[in-house]
């Protein structure tokens, strides 16, 4: 019985390594999927920042993998995701600057009077 104890310990270690490997590949695989989807999704300018930062964080788990090709792949994708997040941040700033230069949508352009909303009562009968 004593002889089988180290063997049993090796089996548990192998099972734990397989589970750990599956979790790492699963999380970084989700990051890979999010990266690919992020290339096709149309975002409001600036919104892709949080998407690609989350993607890069998920891809970072792949650096824990033992497979060199997987580590290389996820590191390259994580760098690309960080670049996309930075570009999204810049697009968001440019978008906000463009909006601040435009006339407000709440005013009437002809006489600069505020548009009537549902909450305002008309000045009828005064």
C-alpha positions, 0 to 999 in steps of 0.5 A: 500500500505504501508503494502506491501512495506516490503514484496516487499523488502523481495522478492527482498532480496530473489531474490538477495540471490538466484542470489548471491548463484547461482553465488557463486556455479557457480564459485566454480563449475567451479573450481571443474570442473577444479580441476577434469580435471586437474587430467587427463590433461597431463601438461608440467612439471611446467605448472600445477602450474598456472592451479591449482592456478587458480582452487584454486582461483575459489574454494575460492569463494565457502567459501562464500556459506551458505551451510556447506557441500559445504564450506567444499568441496571447502575448501578441494579441494582448499587445494588439488589444492594448493598442486598440484600447489606446486608439479607442481612448484617443477616438473617444477624446476626439469625439467629445471634443467634436461634440463640444464644438457643435451647437447643443441639440437642446436649443433651436438654432434659429432664435437660440431658444430652448426646445420644448420638452415633455416636462415643460408646459406651453405658455398658452393663455398667458 
